[in-house]
Amino acid sequence: KQWYQRRVRGGVKPYTIFWNGENITGSTLSNLLPGFYKYTVTDKNGCTFEGDVKVPILVQPFTTVLPLFTLIRVLQGITSLLTAFTIFAGIILLRYWRFFSPRSSLFCLVIIIGVLIGYATVFVILIQPPTKLTCISIPWLIGVAFVLIYGSIFLKAFRIWRILISSHNFKRGVITNPFLLRVLFVLLVIEIAYLISWTIVDPPLPRDIGLRSNLQETECSVKNPIWWIIFVGYKAVALFFGIFLSFKTRDVYKEFNESKQIALCIYGIGVIGLFGFPLVAILHTLPSGVTMLLVFAILLCITFTLFTLFLD
C-alpha cells in the first residue's frame, strides 16, 4: 500500500477536499491501493477544482526479492574468502621469493597489495546506507588499487619491451626495480593529486533518491559527472597502453613473457565494462542496483586479474 501527499496552491484558505467523494483532513493519504482516484478541492469563496490521480502498481527494488541485508552478507563472505586467498598468495610469494624473480617478485608483491586494497573497497561499498566518509573513500580506494595493480603489470611489461628493443639494436638495456618504483610512485602521486582536487571541489556525497511511491534509497553522487568520466577515461587509456605492451612483448621467452596474461586481464575488464555500463544506464534510478553492479564488477576484475597472473 502507498501514500499520496496533497499540495494546494491558489484560492483562499481554508480548503475543503473530497477524495473519491469523502471529505479528508491533513496533507497525506496513506494505505492507498493501486488505481485511479478522483478529488475535488473547494476554497473559502466556493471556487472548485477537480482532477484525478493514478496510484501506480508498486515496483519493488530487486533487493527485496533477495533482501539487501542477506545479499550484503553473502558478498562480504565471498570477499573475505578472496582476501584470505590473496594473503595466502602473498605468503607463498614471500616464501618462494627467488622462484618469482623472472616475473619480478617485488612488483608481484605490489600487485597483491593493490588487490587487497581493491577488496577493501568492496567492504566499504557494502556499508549501507552510505555515509559521507564511505562515499569519499570509494574513488580513493579504487584509484590507488588500480595504479598499484595495473601500473605494476604494465611497468613490468614496459621493462621487457625496452630490453627487447635494446637487444635488437645491440645495446645493453638495464631498467632497475628502483627506477620502475619511482615511475610507479609518480603515477600514484598523479592519481592522488586528481583525487584531492575531486574531494575539494566536488566530493561524492550521500543523496536520498525517491523511488516509486514511498520507497527511498541513498546513493553516492557528485554535482558534476565529469569527475567520474575523467576518472574512468584515463584508466581506459592506460588499458589501451597495456594492450600495446602486450602486443610488443608477445615473442619474449615464456619465463619472462606475461603478454597473454596482460591481454586476458584487459579482455576481462573490457567484457565486464561492455555489459556493466548498459546495466548501469538501465538501473541508474535504483541506487541499490548500481551499488551491487559496482561490487560485482570490482570483484570480477580484481579476482580475474589475480587468478590470471598467479594461479599457474
C-alpha positions as CSV (number, residue, x, y, z in Angstrom):
1,K,0.0,0.0,0.0
2,Q,1.1,3.5,-0.8
3,W,0.7,7.1,0.2
4,Y,-0.2,10.3,-1.5
5,Q,0.6,13.9,-0.4
6,R,-1.6,16.8,-1.4
7,R,-0.3,20.3,-2.1
8,V,-2.9,23.0,-2.7
9,R,-1.9,26.4,-4.1
10,G,-4.0,29.4,-5.0
11,G,-7.5,30.3,-3.9
12,V,-8.4,31.4,-0.4
13,K,-7.8,29.2,2.6
14,P,-9.2,27.1,4.2
15,Y,-9.7,24.4,1.6
16,T,-12.3,21.6,1.6
17,I,-11.0,18.4,-0.1
18,F,-13.1,15.4,-1.2
19,W,-11.2,12.3,-2.1
20,N,-13.5,9.9,-4.0
21,G,-16.4,11.7,-2.5
22,E,-15.1,11.5,1.0
23,N,-14.1,14.6,3.0
24,I,-10.5,14.4,4.2
25,T,-8.2,16.4,6.5
26,G,-4.4,16.6,6.8
27,S,-1.9,16.7,4.0
28,T,-1.2,12.9,3.5
29,L,-3.3,10.0,2.5
30,S,-1.8,6.6,3.4
31,N,-2.6,2.9,2.8
32,L,-3.7,3.5,-0.8
33,L,-4.2,0.6,-3.2
34,P,-3.2,1.0,-6.9
35,G,-5.9,2.6,-9.0
36,F,-7.5,5.9,-10.1
37,Y,-8.8,8.4,-7.5
38,K,-10.8,11.5,-8.1
39,Y,-10.5,14.6,-5.9
40,T,-12.4,17.9,-5.6
41,V,-10.9,21.0,-3.9
42,T,-13.1,23.9,-2.8
43,D,-11.7,27.1,-1.3
44,K,-13.4,29.6,1.1
45,N,-15.0,31.5,-1.8
46,G,-16.6,28.4,-3.3
47,C,-14.2,28.1,-6.2
48,T,-13.7,24.5,-7.1
49,F,-11.0,22.4,-8.9
50,E,-11.4,18.8,-9.9
51,G,-8.9,16.2,-11.0
52,D,-7.8,12.7,-10.7
53,V,-4.6,10.9,-9.8
54,K,-3.3,7.4,-10.6
55,V,-1.6,5.4,-7.9
56,P,0.7,3.0,-9.8
57,I,1.4,-0.6,-9.0
58,L,4.4,-0.6,-6.7
59,V,7.5,-2.0,-8.3
60,Q,9.9,-3.1,-5.5
61,P,13.7,-2.9,-5.9
62,F,15.3,-6.2,-6.8
63,T,16.9,-6.3,-3.4
64,T,13.5,-7.1,-1.9
65,V,13.5,-10.4,-3.7
66,L,16.8,-11.3,-2.1
67,P,16.9,-8.9,1.0
68,L,19.6,-6.4,0.7
69,F,21.0,-7.5,4.2
70,T,21.3,-11.1,3.0
71,L,22.9,-10.1,-0.3
72,I,25.4,-7.9,1.5
73,R,26.3,-10.7,3.9
74,V,26.9,-13.2,1.0
75,L,29.1,-10.7,-0.8
76,Q,31.1,-9.9,2.4
77,G,31.6,-13.7,2.9
78,I,32.9,-14.1,-0.7
79,T,35.2,-11.1,-0.4
80,S,36.5,-12.4,2.9
81,L,37.4,-15.7,1.3
82,L,39.1,-14.0,-1.6
83,T,41.0,-11.7,0.8
84,A,42.2,-14.8,2.7
85,F,43.3,-16.4,-0.6
86,T,45.2,-13.2,-1.6
87,I,47.0,-13.1,1.8
88,F,47.9,-16.8,1.3
89,A,49.3,-15.9,-2.2
90,G,51.4,-13.2,-0.6
91,I,52.8,-15.6,1.9
92,I,53.7,-18.0,-0.8
93,L,55.4,-15.2,-2.7
94,L,57.5,-14.2,0.3
95,R,58.3,-17.8,1.0
96,Y,59.5,-18.5,-2.6
97,W,60.8,-15.1,-3.4
98,R,63.5,-16.3,-5.8
99,F,61.1,-18.5,-7.7
100,F,59.2,-15.5,-8.8
101,S,62.2,-13.5,-9.8
102,P,61.7,-13.9,-13.5
103,R,58.3,-12.3,-13.0
104,S,59.7,-9.6,-10.7
105,S,58.9,-10.6,-7.2
106,L,58.8,-7.0,-5.9
107,F,56.1,-5.9,-8.3
108,C,54.2,-9.2,-7.7
109,L,54.0,-8.1,-4.1
110,V,52.8,-4.6,-5.0
111,I,50.1,-6.2,-7.1
112,I,48.9,-8.3,-4.2
113,I,48.8,-5.2,-2.0
114,G,46.7,-3.5,-4.7
115,V,44.3,-6.5,-4.8
116,L,43.9,-6.3,-1.0
117,I,43.0,-2.6,-1.3
118,G,40.5,-3.5,-4.1
119,Y,38.8,-6.0,-1.8
120,A,38.8,-3.4,1.0
121,T,36.9,-1.2,-1.5
122,V,34.2,-3.8,-1.7
123,F,33.8,-3.9,2.1
124,V,33.4,-0.1,2.1
125,I,30.8,-0.1,-0.7
126,L,28.8,-2.7,1.2
127,I,28.4,-0.3,4.2
128,Q,24.7,0.6,3.7
129,P,23.4,3.2,3.7
130,P,26.5,5.1,2.5
131,T,27.9,7.9,4.7
132,K,30.0,10.9,3.7
133,L,33.2,9.1,4.7
134,T,32.4,6.0,2.6
135,C,31.3,8.0,-0.4
136,I,34.6,10.0,-0.5
137,S,36.8,6.9,0.2
138,I,35.4,4.8,-2.6
139,P,37.1,6.6,-5.5
140,W,40.3,6.9,-3.5
141,L,40.4,3.1,-2.9
142,I,39.6,2.3,-6.5
143,G,42.2,4.7,-7.8
144,V,45.0,3.6,-5.6
145,A,44.2,-0.1,-6.2
146,F,44.2,0.4,-10.0
147,V,47.6,2.2,-10.0
148,L,49.2,-0.5,-7.8
149,I,47.7,-3.5,-9.7
150,Y,47.7,-2.4,-13.4
151,G,50.6,0.1,-13.0
152,S,52.8,-2.7,-11.8
153,I,51.7,-5.0,-14.5
154,F,52.3,-2.5,-17.3
155,L,55.7,-1.4,-15.9
156,K,56.9,-5.0,-15.8
157,A,55.9,-5.3,-19.5
158,F,57.4,-2.0,-20.3
159,R,60.8,-3.1,-18.9
160,I,60.7,-6.3,-21.0
161,W,59.8,-4.2,-24.1
162,R,62.6,-1.7,-23.6
163,I,65.1,-4.5,-23.0
164,L,63.8,-6.2,-26.2
165,I,64.3,-3.0,-28.2
166,S,67.9,-2.6,-26.8
167,S,68.8,-6.2,-27.8
168,H,67.6,-5.6,-31.3
169,N,69.8,-2.5,-31.5
170,F,72.7,-4.4,-30.0
171,K,72.7,-2.2,-26.9
172,R,72.6,-3.1,-23.3
173,G,69.3,-2.2,-21.7
174,V,69.1,-2.0,-18.0
175,I,65.9,-0.8,-16.2
176,T,66.2,-1.5,-12.5
177,N,63.5,-2.0,-9.9
178,P,64.2,1.3,-8.1
179,F,63.7,3.2,-11.4
180,L,60.3,1.4,-12.0
181,L,59.3,2.1,-8.4
182,R,60.0,5.8,-8.9
183,V,57.8,5.7,-12.0
184,L,55.0,3.9,-10.1
185,F,55.3,6.5,-7.3
186,V,54.9,9.3,-9.9
187,L,51.8,7.6,-11.2
188,L,50.4,7.3,-7.7
189,V,51.1,11.0,-7.0
190,I,49.2,12.0,-10.2
191,E,46.3,9.8,-9.1
192,I,46.3,11.2,-5.6
193,A,46.5,14.8,-6.9
194,Y,43.4,14.2,-9.0
195,L,41.6,12.6,-6.1
196,I,42.5,15.6,-3.8
197,S,41.1,18.0,-6.4
198,W,37.9,16.0,-6.8
199,T,37.5,15.8,-3.0
200,I,37.9,19.5,-2.5
201,V,35.9,20.8,-5.5
202,D,33.0,18.3,-5.8
203,P,33.2,15.4,-3.3
204,P,30.9,12.4,-3.7
205,L,28.2,12.7,-1.0
206,P,25.2,10.6,0.1
207,R,22.0,11.7,-1.5
208,D,18.5,10.3,-0.9
209,I,16.7,9.2,-4.1
210,G,12.9,8.9,-4.0
211,L,11.7,5.8,-5.8
212,R,8.2,4.9,-6.8
213,S,5.7,5.8,-4.1
214,N,7.1,5.7,-0.5
215,L,10.3,3.9,-1.3
216,Q,13.6,5.8,-0.8
217,E,17.3,4.8,-1.2
218,T,20.6,6.6,-0.7
219,E,23.4,6.8,-3.3
220,C,26.8,8.5,-3.5
221,S,26.6,11.2,-6.1
222,V,28.5,14.3,-7.4
223,K,27.2,17.5,-8.8
224,N,29.1,17.2,-12.0
225,P,29.6,13.7,-13.5
226,I,32.7,14.9,-15.4
227,W,34.8,13.8,-12.4
228,W,33.7,10.2,-12.9
229,I,34.1,10.4,-16.6
230,I,37.7,11.6,-16.4
231,F,38.4,9.1,-13.6
232,V,37.3,6.2,-15.8
233,G,38.6,7.7,-19.0
234,Y,42.3,8.0,-18.3
235,K,42.2,4.4,-16.8
236,A,40.8,3.3,-20.1
237,V,43.7,5.0,-21.9
238,A,46.1,3.1,-19.6
239,L,44.4,-0.2,-20.5
240,F,45.0,0.6,-24.2
241,F,48.6,1.2,-23.5
242,G,48.7,-2.2,-21.8
243,I,47.3,-3.8,-25.0
244,F,50.2,-2.1,-26.9
245,L,52.8,-3.5,-24.4
246,S,51.2,-6.9,-24.6
247,F,51.5,-7.0,-28.4
248,K,55.1,-5.7,-28.3
249,T,56.3,-8.4,-25.9
250,R,54.4,-11.3,-27.4
251,D,57.6,-13.0,-28.7
252,V,59.6,-12.9,-25.4
253,Y,60.7,-16.2,-23.8
254,K,57.9,-17.8,-21.8
255,E,59.5,-17.5,-18.4
256,F,59.6,-13.7,-18.9
257,N,56.5,-13.3,-21.0
258,E,53.3,-12.1,-19.5
259,S,51.7,-10.7,-22.7
260,K,49.0,-13.4,-22.7
261,Q,48.1,-12.7,-19.0
262,I,48.0,-9.0,-19.6
263,A,45.8,-9.4,-22.7
264,L,43.5,-11.7,-20.8
265,C,43.2,-9.2,-17.9
266,I,42.4,-6.3,-20.2
267,Y,40.0,-8.5,-22.1
268,G,38.2,-9.5,-18.9
269,I,37.9,-5.8,-17.9
270,G,36.6,-4.9,-21.3
271,V,33.9,-7.6,-21.3
272,I,32.8,-6.6,-17.8
273,G,32.6,-3.0,-18.9
274,L,30.7,-3.9,-22.1
275,F,27.9,-5.4,-20.1
276,G,28.3,-3.2,-17.0
277,F,27.8,0.2,-18.4
278,P,24.5,-0.6,-20.2
279,L,23.2,-2.2,-17.0
280,V,24.2,0.9,-15.0
281,A,22.3,3.1,-17.5
282,I,19.2,0.9,-17.1
283,L,19.4,0.8,-13.3
284,H,20.5,4.4,-12.7
285,T,17.3,5.2,-10.8
286,L,17.9,2.3,-8.5
287,P,20.9,3.0,-6.2
288,S,21.0,-0.5,-4.7
289,G,21.2,-2.0,-8.2
290,V,24.0,0.2,-9.2
291,T,25.8,-0.5,-5.9
292,M,25.6,-4.2,-6.4
293,L,26.8,-3.9,-10.0
294,L,29.8,-1.9,-8.9
295,V,30.6,-4.6,-6.3
296,F,30.3,-7.4,-8.8
297,A,32.5,-5.5,-11.3
298,I,35.3,-4.9,-8.8
299,L,35.2,-8.4,-7.6
300,L,35.3,-9.9,-11.1
301,C,38.0,-7.6,-12.4
302,I,40.4,-7.9,-9.5
303,T,39.8,-11.7,-8.9
304,F,40.2,-12.4,-12.6
305,T,43.4,-10.4,-12.7
306,L,44.7,-12.2,-9.6
307,F,44.0,-15.7,-10.8
308,T,45.3,-15.0,-14.3
309,L,48.6,-13.7,-13.0
310,F,49.3,-16.1,-10.1
311,L,47.2,-19.3,-10.4
312,D,49.8,-21.1,-12.6
